[in-house]
Amino acid sequence: MVTTEDLKEKIIAGLNLEDIEANEISDSDPLFGEDGLGLDSVDAIELTLVVEKEYGVKITNIADAESIFATAESLCNYINEQKNT
């Protein structure tokens, strides 16, 4: 089972985020936008590739991407659901 801490470490490494530690990201902080981690559309593509490479999980329905990538917790839940199917 993937944990949010593991996922946050992979996000930081995969997106080459500097000056931030996994423990500084709340599980419920938005990943995108000014109120959260501040990721943008280019980061979304890179994050999709990180999820596929690190966890073997593909985001097949783009319409669901906004809710899947909303927070570290929602992304972690999606990964775990997909790995268990």
Phi, psi and omega in degrees: 000133179280136176258159178296326179297315177298314180299315180298322176297318179294322178297312181299313180291314184293329181259005180053045179282131181253158175063029176215140178249155181302323182288351176272352180256118177285147179301332184257003176292139175298139177281330183245153178095172185287336184279349184237227182289338176084023178290156180237189186295326177293320177298327180298319178294314180296321179295322176300318179292322177298315180298317179294315183290312187281327187240354180068025182247129178257145174268102187269332181251101183300330180298333180270355186302321182299317180284326179295315183269015183298312182219168175298323180295315181293322178292318178299316178300317179299313180301313181296321177297316182290325180288338181265004179257000000 
